[in-house]
Amino acid sequence: MAEAYIVSAIRTAGGRKGGRLSNWHPADLAAEVIDALVARSGAAPDSIDDVVLGCVGQVGEQAFNIARNAVLASSLPESVPGTSVDRQCGSSQQAIHFAAQAVMSGTMDCVIAAGVESMSRVPMGMADWLPRKNGYGSYISPNIRRRYPGIIFNQFEGAEMIARKYGFSREMLDAYALRSHQRAAEAEDKGHFTDEILPVALRNEAFEPTGEMHLHDEGIRRTASAEGLAGLAPLVEGGVLTAGNASQMCDGAAGVMVVNEAGLKRLGVAPLARIVHMSVTGADPVVMLEAPIPATKRALGLAGLSIDDIDLFEVNEAFAPIPLAFQAATGADPARVNVRGGAIALGHPLGGSGAKLMTTLIHALGKRKARYGLQTMCEGGGLANVTIIERL
């Protein structure tokens, strides 16, 4: 079977909900990433075999196969197809897996895997709100309710359960959140995000460019303090989660170009990384967010690697208990986890986060001349993708 290589990886800087990217149509924002991947790789536009794009809120402006809409909004010819993926927060990480599987099979040689989410224009939960508004009830089926009594698919409750299970106090979660902002600010100050961020022009309400560029992640709080975080109200009454130790709602897009050996020869470029392993694992859908732990243990076993073989980890910071539990359960060195900060500081654009984390992981490995990187993230319904890459 052929190998899968990543030859280009890029992301937009995150925009706060209602912030600097809120006037971008999500299909257009994804198209910017697609065009940049093509330009940076030197690929001929008509050589792209497919575009696989992750998106969670596939309603409103993100409906009607947003992957195809992103292709039509880009400079790619209309002969290039596109398909949309929803594996909740892991949607664009799954897009990378699908792209890699396609090129490894030899049925395709060059595939763009990307993700986008505009949480300003398509609010989180809209897909569930619409049927409720029209009197159709919840998306949780009667069969699921019978199998898992009391299930509510509430990620806040799941994160609270994990905090209780591992004994994480409010102070521990806030300290982790503060470190995320500090690491992100340090990375930005040192220019570590420069190579991975695609500058995009701000747009007004008529979708017209304003002339100003969006270059920096809007969510980094340089003035964050332990005292300020301690003063925030809990999200769940009596709980330890707050808006300060949870991920920020975010607008953004990211993508990678995945090729096999034939694609490498066609492009004539050196790969950035090789995909060593990819898998997805299901776990308890009630707690829901603990799946990265068994998924990582399984992935390392299948790859023949140990936790100490991994030089850098990207573990999505949906909530502070997630990476803290990951570190506690796997033995991962905290100094290697989310070294450039995470979603608490940089934002979590849902369907775009998988490709976003992969972009950061690839560039961080390159900066440190490190070898192996592992990416994982908790996903709605009790799922977790794991991707292990080797820097080349």
C-alpha positions in Angstrom: 0.0 0.0 0.0 1.2 3.5 -0.8 2.2 6.0 1.9 0.4 9.2 2.6 2.3 12.4 2.9 1.4 16.0 3.8 3.0 18.6 1.6 1.2 21.8 2.7 -0.6 22.8 5.8 -2.2 26.2 6.6 -4.9 27.8 8.7 -6.5 31.2 9.2 -6.0 33.0 12.4 -9.0 32.4 14.7 -11.8 35.0 14.9 -13.9 35.4 17.9 -17.7 34.8 17.6 -19.0 38.1 16.2 -15.4 39.2 15.6 -13.1 39.9 12.8 -14.0 37.0 10.5 -17.8 37.2 11.1 -18.4 38.8 7.7 -16.8 36.0 5.8 -19.2 33.5 4.2 -17.8 30.1 5.4 -17.6 28.7 1.9 -15.5 31.7 0.9 -13.2 31.3 3.9 -12.7 27.6 3.1 -12.0 28.6 -0.5 -9.2 30.9 0.7 -7.5 28.0 2.4 -8.0 25.7 -0.6 -6.4 28.3 -3.0 -3.5 28.8 -0.6 -2.8 25.1 -0.3 -2.7 24.8 -4.1 -0.4 27.9 -4.5 2.0 26.8 -1.7 2.3 23.3 -3.0 2.7 24.3 -6.7 0.0 21.8 -7.6 -1.9 22.3 -10.9 -5.5 23.2 -9.9 -6.9 20.4 -12.1 -4.7 17.8 -10.4 -6.7 17.8 -7.2 -8.6 14.6 -7.1 -11.0 15.6 -4.3 -11.7 18.0 -1.5 -12.9 16.5 1.8 -14.0 19.1 4.2 -15.1 18.9 7.8 -18.0 21.0 9.1 -20.2 20.4 12.1 -23.1 22.9 11.7 -24.2 21.9 8.2 -27.2 24.2 8.1 -27.7 27.7 6.8 -24.7 29.0 5.0 -22.9 25.7 5.8 -25.6 23.5 4.2 -25.9 21.9 0.8 -22.5 20.2 0.8 -20.3 23.1 1.9 -17.2 21.2 0.5 -18.6 21.5 -3.0 -19.5 25.1 -2.4 -16.0 25.9 -1.2 -14.6 24.3 -4.4 -17.0 26.5 -6.5 -15.9 29.6 -4.5 -12.2 28.8 -5.1 -10.0 28.9 -8.1 -10.3 25.2 -8.7 -12.0 24.0 -11.8 -15.5 22.8 -11.5 -14.3 19.3 -12.4 -12.9 19.0 -8.9 -15.4 17.3 -6.6 -16.0 17.9 -2.9 -17.6 16.1 0.0 -18.5 17.2 3.5 -17.7 15.3 6.7 -19.4 15.5 10.2 -17.6 13.6 12.9 -18.4 16.5 15.3 -15.3 18.3 16.6 -13.1 15.7 14.8 -14.7 16.4 11.4 -11.6 17.8 9.7 -9.3 15.4 11.4 -11.5 12.7 9.9 -11.3 14.5 6.6 -7.5 14.0 6.8 -8.0 10.3 7.4 -10.3 10.0 4.5 -7.9 11.8 2.2 -5.0 9.7 3.4 -7.0 6.5 2.9 -7.8 7.6 -0.7 -4.2 8.2 -1.7 -2.9 5.1 0.1 -5.4 3.0 -1.8 -4.0 4.5 -5.1 -7.5 5.5 -6.3 -6.4 9.1 -5.9 -3.0 10.8 -5.8 -3.7 14.3 -4.4 -6.5 15.2 -2.0 -7.2 18.4 0.0 -8.5 17.8 3.5 -9.8 20.9 5.2 -12.4 22.2 7.6 -14.4 25.3 8.3 -16.8 26.7 10.9 -18.4 30.1 11.2 -19.8 30.1 14.7 -20.8 33.7 14.1 -23.0 32.9 11.1 -24.1 29.4 12.0 -24.5 29.3 15.8 -23.6 26.1 17.6 -26.6 23.9 18.1 -28.6 25.3 15.3 -29.0 21.8 13.7 -30.8 20.7 16.9 -32.7 24.0 17.4 -34.4 23.8 14.0 -36.2 20.5 14.5 -37.2 21.6 18.0 -38.5 24.9 16.7 -40.6 23.0 14.1 -42.0 20.6 16.7 -40.0 17.5 15.6 -38.4 16.8 19.0 -34.8 16.0 19.8 -32.1 14.4 17.7 -31.6 11.8 20.4 -33.6 8.7 19.3 -35.9 6.6 21.5 -33.6 3.6 21.0 -30.6 5.6 22.3 -32.6 6.8 25.3 -33.6 3.2 26.2 -30.0 2.0 25.9 -28.5 5.0 27.8 -31.1 6.2 30.3 -30.8 9.9 31.1 -28.5 10.6 28.1 -28.5 14.3 27.1 -25.4 14.6 24.9 -24.3 17.6 27.0 -20.6 18.2 26.7 -20.6 20.6 29.7 -21.9 17.8 31.9 -19.4 15.3 30.4 -16.5 17.6 31.1 -17.8 18.1 34.7 -17.9 14.3 35.1 -14.3 14.0 34.0 -13.2 16.8 36.4 -14.9 14.9 39.2 -13.5 11.5 38.2 -9.9 12.8 38.2 -10.3 15.2 41.1 -9.6 18.4 39.2 -10.3 21.5 41.2 -11.4 24.8 39.8 -8.0 26.2 40.6 -6.3 23.4 38.6 -8.5 24.0 35.6 -7.9 27.8 35.8 -4.2 27.3 36.1 -4.2 25.1 32.9 -6.3 27.8 31.1 -3.9 30.5 32.1 -1.0 28.4 30.8 -2.8 28.0 27.5 -3.0 31.8 27.0 0.6 32.3 28.1 1.9 29.6 25.7 -0.2 31.1 22.8 1.0 34.6 23.5 4.6 33.4 23.7 4.3 31.5 20.4 2.8 34.6 18.7 5.5 36.9 20.1 8.2 34.5 18.8 6.7 34.4 15.4 5.9 30.7 15.6 2.5 31.1 14.0 3.7 33.1 11.1 4.3 30.2 8.7 1.1 28.4 9.6 -1.3 31.4 9.4 -2.9 32.5 6.1 -3.6 36.2 6.1 -7.1 37.0 5.0 -8.7 40.4 4.3 -11.4 41.6 6.7 -14.8 42.0 5.0 -17.7 44.3 5.7 -21.4 43.2 5.9 -21.6 43.3 2.1 -18.8 40.7 2.0 -16.5 43.3 0.4 -12.8 43.5 1.5 -12.0 46.4 3.8 -8.3 46.5 3.1 -7.3 45.4 6.6 -5.8 41.9 7.1 -6.6 39.4 9.8 -3.2 38.1 10.9 -3.5 37.1 14.6 -5.6 34.8 16.7 -8.2 37.0 18.2 -8.9 35.0 21.3 -5.5 35.2 23.0 -5.9 37.1 26.3 -2.6 38.6 27.2 -4.0 40.1 30.3 -5.4 36.8 31.6 -4.7 36.3 35.3 -5.5 33.7 38.0 -7.6 36.3 39.8 -9.6 37.2 36.7 -10.3 33.5 35.9 -11.3 32.8 39.5 -13.9 35.5 39.3 -15.9 33.9 36.4 -19.2 32.2 37.2 -19.4 28.4 36.6 -21.2 27.2 33.4 -23.0 24.5 35.4 -24.4 25.3 38.8 -22.0 24.1 41.5 -19.5 23.0 38.8 -15.9 23.9 38.1 -16.2 24.8 34.4 -16.3 28.4 33.3 -16.0 30.4 30.1 -12.4 30.9 31.1 -11.3 27.3 31.2 -13.4 26.1 28.2 -12.6 26.6 24.5 -13.7 29.8 22.8 -16.3 29.9 20.1 -14.5 30.7 16.9 -14.6 31.3 13.2 -11.9 29.8 11.1 -10.7 27.4 8.4 -7.7 25.2 7.9 -6.5 22.5 5.6 -3.7 20.2 4.4 -2.8 18.7 1.1 -2.3 14.9 1.2 -0.5 13.0 -1.5 1.0 9.6 -2.2 4.4 8.8 -3.9 2.8 9.5 -7.4 1.5 12.8 -6.1 4.9 13.7 -4.7 6.6 12.9 -8.1 4.0 14.9 -9.9 4.4 18.0 -7.6 8.2 17.7 -7.3 8.1 18.9 -3.7 9.5 17.6 -0.5 6.9 16.3 2.0 6.5 18.0 5.4 5.3 14.8 7.2 4.3 11.2 6.7 1.1 9.8 8.2 2.3 6.9 10.4 -1.1 5.9 11.9 -4.7 7.0 11.8 -7.7 5.5 13.7 -11.0 6.4 15.4 -12.4 4.9 18.5 -15.8 5.0 20.2 -16.3 5.2 24.0 -19.0 6.0 26.5 -21.4 8.5 24.9 -22.6 9.8 28.3 -19.3 11.0 29.6 -18.5 11.5 25.9 -15.2 13.4 26.2 -12.9 10.8 27.7 -12.5 8.9 24.4 -9.1 10.3 23.5 -7.5 8.3 26.3 -8.5 4.8 25.2 -8.1 5.9 21.6 -4.5 7.0 22.1 -3.6 3.9 24.0 -5.0 1.8 21.2 -3.3 3.9 18.5 0.1 3.7 20.1 -0.3 -0.1 20.4 -1.2 -0.5 16.7 1.6 1.8 15.6 4.2 0.0 17.8 5.1 3.2 19.7 5.1 4.2 23.3 3.9 7.5 24.8 7.5 8.5 25.3 8.2 8.1 21.6 5.9 11.1 20.8 7.7 14.4 20.8 4.7 16.7 20.6 0.9 16.2 21.3 -2.0 18.3 20.1 -5.0 17.4 22.4 -7.9 19.7 21.7 -8.8 21.9 24.6 -12.5 21.6 24.4 -12.5 22.0 28.2 -9.5 22.1 30.5 -10.3 18.7 32.1 -9.8 17.0 28.7 -6.0 17.5 28.3 -5.4 17.3 32.0 -7.1 13.9 32.1 -5.2 12.9 29.0 -1.9 13.7 30.7 -2.8 11.9 33.9 -4.1 8.7 32.2 -1.5 8.3 29.5 1.6 9.7 31.2 2.2 12.2 28.4 4.7 14.8 29.4 2.8 18.1 30.0 5.8 20.0 28.5 5.0 18.3 25.1 1.3 18.9 25.1 -0.2 21.9 23.3 3.1 23.7 23.3 1.7 26.7 21.4 -1.4 26.9 23.5 -4.8 25.4 22.6 -8.4 26.1 22.0 -8.9 27.8 25.3 -6.7 30.6 24.0 -6.8 30.2 20.2 -10.5 29.2 19.7 -12.3 26.0 18.6 -13.9 26.4 15.2 -15.6 23.0 15.5 -15.3 21.4 12.1 -12.2 23.3 11.3 -10.3 22.4 14.5 -8.9 19.0 13.3 -7.1 20.5 10.3 -6.1 23.5 12.5 -4.5 21.3 15.1 -2.7 19.3 12.4 -1.3 22.4 10.9 0.0 23.6 14.2 1.5 20.2 15.0 3.3 20.0 11.7 4.8 23.4 12.0 5.7 22.9 15.7 7.5 19.7 14.8 9.4 21.4 12.1 10.4 24.3 14.3 11.8 21.9 17.0 13.3 19.4 14.5 11.3 16.8 16.3 10.2 13.4 14.9 6.8 12.2 16.0 3.6 14.1 16.7 0.2 12.8 17.9 -3.1 14.6 17.5 -6.4 13.6 19.2 -9.6 15.3 20.2 -12.8 14.5 22.0 -15.9 14.4 19.8 -19.6 14.4 20.4 -21.2 11.0 20.9 -18.1 9.6 22.6 -15.6 9.4 19.7 -12.0 10.3 19.3 -9.7 10.3 16.2 -6.0 9.8 16.6 -3.4 10.7 14.0 0.3 10.1 14.4 2.7 11.8 12.0 6.4 11.7 11.4 8.2 14.9 10.4 10.3 14.6 7.2 
